[in-house]
Amino acid sequence: MLAYVDYPNSRRPSFGLHASVGGLIGRDLRVGGFAGALRIRPIPALAVDIGVGIYGGSDYNDRERWEIPITTDLIVFLNPSSPLQVYLVGGLGLSFAHVRGYNERLDRADPERDYVYIGGQAGVGLEWRIAQWFAIHGDIRGFLRKRLDGDGGPEFIDPASGDSTNASGGGLVNLGVTFYFR
């Protein structure tokens, strides 16, 4: 096993490259993908991730869906002097989606559509700092978002109740690695 290097006693800022795989969890949703980020860690207890990802799968209406999220997250490490660090994460982002296919819920063919969202996320995770330069992590996040594009119609329609909305939410589970540099 790799020995933990004395990172927490260092007060110097560090930065890293972060990569993760993840899956969205939501009502009738099957979407997975990967993301990458630049991590800026000005002090051991705080980091900022600026990232982009790509996710694909089937959406709530069982249509093919591709999304590209662009995010900025603030990460607070609750025990930064430990090799096994608990953290809280929260952030904001934009997401660009492309959707196509037959709408199973409404039993009709829908045109291809492009959507733009703004939203936020928050969660909790665990990072294991295996070496000064390398860590693995896992986290779970909840997200809420609203459509920004103005194509006129609602994205989500419940045929049973007739309810519709342009807001959505769910959960995201991530597993990944971070390579730290000074």
C-alpha positions as CSV (number, residue, x, y, z in Angstrom):
1,M,0.0,0.0,0.0
2,L,1.2,3.5,-0.7
3,A,2.2,5.6,2.3
4,Y,0.3,8.8,2.8
5,V,2.5,11.8,2.2
6,D,2.4,14.8,4.6
7,Y,0.0,17.0,2.5
8,P,-2.2,18.3,5.3
9,N,0.6,20.0,7.1
10,S,1.4,22.0,4.0
11,R,-0.2,25.4,3.7
12,R,0.8,25.9,0.0
13,P,-1.9,25.9,-2.6
14,S,-2.2,23.0,-4.9
15,F,-4.2,22.2,-8.0
16,G,-5.1,19.0,-9.8
17,L,-6.9,17.3,-12.6
18,H,-10.0,15.4,-11.7
19,A,-11.8,12.7,-13.6
20,S,-15.0,10.7,-12.7
21,V,-17.6,8.4,-14.0
22,G,-21.1,8.7,-12.9
23,G,-24.8,8.0,-13.3
24,L,-27.9,10.0,-12.9
25,I,-30.6,8.7,-10.7
26,G,-34.1,10.0,-11.3
27,R,-37.6,9.0,-12.0
28,D,-37.5,6.6,-15.0
29,L,-34.0,7.9,-16.0
30,R,-31.1,5.9,-17.3
31,V,-28.1,8.2,-18.0
32,G,-24.4,7.7,-17.4
33,G,-21.1,9.2,-18.5
34,F,-17.9,10.9,-17.4
35,A,-16.6,14.3,-16.4
36,G,-13.3,16.1,-15.9
37,A,-12.4,19.2,-13.9
38,L,-9.5,21.4,-13.0
39,R,-9.3,21.4,-9.2
40,I,-7.9,24.4,-7.4
41,R,-7.1,23.8,-3.7
42,P,-6.0,27.1,-2.1
43,I,-5.9,25.6,1.4
44,P,-6.2,22.0,2.5
45,A,-9.9,22.4,3.7
46,L,-11.2,24.0,0.5
47,A,-11.3,23.3,-3.3
48,V,-13.0,24.6,-6.4
49,D,-13.7,22.4,-9.3
50,I,-14.3,23.8,-12.8
51,G,-15.5,21.0,-15.0
52,V,-17.3,19.7,-18.1
53,G,-18.8,16.2,-18.7
54,I,-20.8,14.2,-21.2
55,Y,-23.6,11.9,-20.3
56,G,-25.9,9.7,-22.4
57,G,-28.8,7.4,-22.1
58,S,-32.6,7.4,-21.9
59,D,-34.7,10.2,-20.3
60,Y,-37.9,10.3,-18.4
61,N,-39.9,10.0,-21.6
62,D,-37.7,7.0,-22.8
63,R,-36.1,9.1,-25.5
64,E,-32.4,9.0,-26.4
65,R,-30.6,11.8,-24.5
66,W,-27.1,13.4,-24.5
67,E,-26.0,16.1,-22.1
68,I,-23.0,18.3,-21.7
69,P,-22.9,19.9,-18.2
70,I,-20.5,22.7,-17.4
71,T,-20.1,23.2,-13.6
72,T,-18.3,25.1,-10.9
73,D,-18.3,23.3,-7.5
74,L,-17.1,24.4,-4.1
75,I,-15.8,21.5,-2.0
76,V,-15.2,21.8,1.8
77,F,-13.1,19.1,3.3
78,L,-14.3,18.5,6.9
79,N,-11.1,16.7,8.1
80,P,-8.4,17.8,5.7
81,S,-5.5,16.4,7.9
82,S,-6.7,12.8,7.4
83,P,-5.9,10.5,4.5
84,L,-9.6,9.6,4.4
85,Q,-11.4,13.0,4.0
86,V,-15.1,13.6,4.2
87,Y,-16.3,16.5,2.1
88,L,-19.4,18.6,1.3
89,V,-19.9,19.8,-2.3
90,G,-22.2,22.4,-3.7
91,G,-22.2,24.1,-7.1
92,L,-23.9,25.8,-10.0
93,G,-23.9,24.9,-13.7
94,L,-25.3,25.0,-17.2
95,S,-26.2,21.9,-19.1
96,F,-26.9,21.5,-22.8
97,A,-29.0,18.5,-23.9
98,H,-30.0,16.9,-27.2
99,V,-33.1,14.6,-27.1
100,R,-34.6,12.5,-29.8
101,G,-36.9,9.5,-30.3
102,Y,-40.3,8.2,-29.6
103,N,-42.1,9.5,-26.5
104,E,-43.3,6.4,-24.6
105,R,-45.3,8.4,-22.0
106,L,-47.3,10.3,-24.6
107,D,-47.3,7.5,-27.2
108,R,-46.1,9.8,-30.0
109,A,-43.1,10.7,-32.1
110,D,-41.4,13.8,-30.8
111,P,-39.1,16.0,-32.9
112,E,-35.4,16.2,-32.0
113,R,-34.9,19.0,-29.4
114,D,-32.1,20.9,-27.8
115,Y,-32.5,22.1,-24.2
116,V,-30.5,24.5,-22.0
117,Y,-30.7,24.3,-18.2
118,I,-29.4,26.2,-15.3
119,G,-29.3,24.6,-11.9
120,G,-27.5,23.7,-8.7
121,Q,-26.3,20.6,-6.9
122,A,-25.2,19.7,-3.4
123,G,-23.9,16.5,-1.8
124,V,-21.5,14.6,0.4
125,G,-18.4,12.5,-0.5
126,L,-15.3,10.7,0.7
127,E,-11.8,11.2,-0.7
128,W,-9.0,8.8,0.1
129,R,-5.7,10.6,-0.4
130,I,-3.5,7.6,-1.2
131,A,-0.4,9.8,-1.9
132,Q,0.4,13.5,-2.0
133,W,-0.3,13.5,-5.7
134,F,-3.1,11.0,-6.0
135,A,-6.6,10.4,-4.5
136,I,-9.7,8.4,-5.2
137,H,-13.2,9.5,-4.3
138,G,-16.9,8.8,-4.3
139,D,-19.8,11.1,-3.8
140,I,-23.6,11.4,-4.1
141,R,-25.3,14.6,-5.1
142,G,-28.8,15.9,-5.5
143,F,-29.6,18.4,-8.2
144,L,-32.4,20.8,-9.2
145,R,-32.5,22.7,-12.5
146,K,-34.8,24.7,-14.8
147,R,-34.9,25.1,-18.5
148,L,-33.6,28.4,-20.0
149,D,-34.5,27.9,-23.6
150,G,-37.7,29.4,-24.9
151,D,-39.2,26.8,-27.3
152,G,-42.6,27.3,-25.7
153,G,-43.7,23.8,-24.6
154,P,-43.1,21.9,-21.4
155,E,-40.5,19.2,-21.4
156,F,-42.1,16.8,-18.9
157,I,-45.8,16.0,-19.2
158,D,-47.6,13.4,-17.1
159,P,-50.4,11.9,-19.3
160,A,-52.3,10.6,-16.3
161,S,-52.7,13.9,-14.4
162,G,-51.9,16.4,-17.2
163,D,-49.3,18.0,-15.0
164,S,-46.3,19.5,-16.9
165,T,-43.0,21.3,-16.0
166,N,-39.8,22.6,-17.3
167,A,-38.0,21.9,-14.0
168,S,-36.3,18.6,-13.1
169,G,-34.2,17.1,-10.4
170,G,-32.6,13.9,-9.3
171,G,-29.4,12.4,-7.9
172,L,-25.9,11.8,-9.3
173,V,-23.5,9.2,-8.1
174,N,-19.7,9.7,-8.9
175,L,-16.6,7.7,-8.6
176,G,-13.3,9.1,-9.7
177,V,-9.6,10.0,-9.2
178,T,-7.7,13.3,-8.8
179,F,-4.1,13.9,-9.7
180,Y,-2.7,16.7,-7.5
181,F,0.2,19.0,-8.6
182,R,1.8,21.8,-6.7
